[in-house]
Amino acid sequence: MDFSIDPEQRALLDSIDRMMATHLPPDEVRRRDAAHEPPDFLLKEYAKLGLLAIPIPEQYGGLGGSWMTVALANERLGYHAAMAASIFGTTLGFGGMSILTYGSEAQKRSLLPRVANGELRFALGLTEPGAGTDAGALTTRGERVAGGWKVTGRKTWISNAKTASYIVTACRTEAGSQGGRGISMLMIPPDTPGVHMTQLNKVGNNCLTSWDIAFDEAFVPEDNLLGQEGGGFRNLMSTLQFSRSGQASSATGQSQRAVDIVVAHVKERVQFGRTLSSFQSIQHRLADMQTRVDQTRLMLYRLAWLVDQGERCRKEAAQAKMLASECLQYVTDHGMQMLGSFGYSMEGDMQRLWRDSRLYTFGEGANEIQRELIAREMGL
Ligand SMILES: Cc1cc2nc3c(=O)[nH]c(=O)nc-3n(C[C@H](O)[C@H](O)[C@H](O)COP(=O)(O)OP(=O)(O)OC[C@H]3O[C@@H](n4cnc5c(N)ncnc54)[C@H](O)[C@@H]3O)c2cc1C
């Protein structure tokens, strides 16, 4: 395995740094977080840099690049701000890679070039009030009617649903089916008649808007079926390596940011006549933090490498997501401690990283379930 960053990737990461310095500098991140104002305009900036085109094959308007490059870009965006990484990650994870993996040829030809040029955004509508970790308990139903389906039910905690071009919605299209069977993924534009949304409040990730959605006989045309009718769950499972890698990349970038903030602070802050960085207990804690970030990064790059080899990587995807989310929680928790009141203040960045971090260990598959999956892959 070769994890060296080539000159092209290095140039891309530098261009991300320049783009973020121009369009989303730290002050603007703080302002948008406080105002709950997502930087949706970034999608067009990503398209200008070719970021969204990286994993899309050339015949569908993309660059045919590696997943490793996607992971590096996502990690760098996470370093700048979770709000920047989530726009990138969900567009590719819920949209681009789903269409590429299980969309029809016609959908690939019509939609992927629009993903690459920053025109389309996607949300994933899976969770329901009674179906969280147990996603197979979902009850939103798609009833066959002439030319498509009528969708009735409720989804909750759906990120970016209001601003998405399509909510990729898991619906039970086979009446009476149980668990993961009989589910289809339907692409539903949020302005479809019969779709009603209410925004949800939360502790962190203020720029990742969250929505409760009621579907009241919303008509979805035949062409908006993504993947196999009744095989939606299997389709969804076939893209987990992309979404979990996205979470791990963003969390790794955010973790490194947290460590860097603490290092800068302890070198400056003087107590008892010396800098905090001169205390051995502080040094050791930071050594542990950086080691965990590096361990997480290695796991992420190994996952990206396996994706690029086309190898099975369910275990590694679960491991990367689990390690990265726990690393982020660990470093932001210790970061708050070492920054003291500076960390607790709403003026600084640590409080935001700490609040945002709380989502990652249960979002997109609770870590308990990642551990179940890893154990199963070990033959247990
Ligand atoms: C900010 C935010 C954004 C989200 N974005 C989306 C989105 O875009 N699309 C979407 O579909 N969903 C989204 N979700 C929903 C998210 O995926 C769910 O919150 C997650 O799947 C957990 O479901 P739950 O919250 O219902 O918790 P529950 O299922 O009630 O689980 C609560 C906790 O119980 C424990 N637990 C559950 N089952 C087991 C088990 N078998 N063994 C051991 N422990 C267990 C775990 O610790 C788990 O964290 C989002 C949630 C949030 C908060």
The ligand as a Gaussian input file, in Angstrom:
#p B3LYP/6-31G(d) Opt

LIG

0 1
 C      -27.940000      15.723000      12.926000
 C      -28.476000      14.441000      12.386000
 C      -28.428000      14.219000      11.025000
 C      -29.011000      13.056000      10.498000
 N      -29.069000      12.892000       9.141000
 C      -29.781000      11.871000       8.620000
 C      -30.032000      11.766000       7.223000
 O      -29.586000      12.607000       6.438000
 N      -30.788000      10.727000       6.766000
 C      -31.296000       9.790000       7.599000
 O      -31.975000       8.892000       7.104000
 N      -31.072000       9.831000       8.933000
 C      -30.340000      10.851000       9.468000
 N      -30.144000      10.942000      10.823000
 C      -30.646000       9.901000      11.689000
 C      -29.523000       9.039000      12.231000
 O      -29.026000       8.210000      11.212000
 C      -30.104000       8.265000      13.422000
 O      -30.124000       9.195000      14.499000
 C      -29.294000       7.046000      13.781000
 O      -29.473000       6.054000      12.819000
 C      -29.712000       6.476000      15.153000
 O      -31.086000       6.296000      15.212000
 P      -31.919000       6.918000      16.436000
 O      -31.505000       8.332000      16.596000
 O      -33.351000       6.641000      16.168000
 O      -31.421000       6.143000      17.694000
 P      -31.875000       4.691000      18.217000
 O      -32.056000       3.752000      17.089000
 O      -33.011000       4.865000      19.154000
 O      -30.592000       4.258000      18.994000
 C      -30.130000       4.997000      20.133000
 C      -28.879000       4.351000      20.640000
 O      -29.186000       3.046000      21.121000
 C      -28.103000       2.195000      20.922000
 N      -28.522000       1.022000      20.107000
 C      -29.482000       0.948000      19.158000
 N      -29.561000      -0.285000      18.656000
 C      -28.648000      -1.027000      19.299000
 C      -28.245000      -2.402000      19.238000
 N      -28.788000      -3.272000      18.364000
 N      -27.235000      -2.812000      20.042000
 C      -26.666000      -1.951000      20.926000
 N      -27.000000      -0.647000      21.023000
 C      -27.981000      -0.196000      20.225000
 C      -27.006000       3.007000      20.240000
 O      -26.139000       3.575000      21.190000
 C      -27.779000       4.119000      19.588000
 O      -26.962000       5.249000      19.360000
 C      -29.558000      12.079000      11.366000
 C      -29.534000      12.304000      12.759000
 C      -29.037000      13.468000      13.260000
 C      -29.086000      13.692000      14.745000

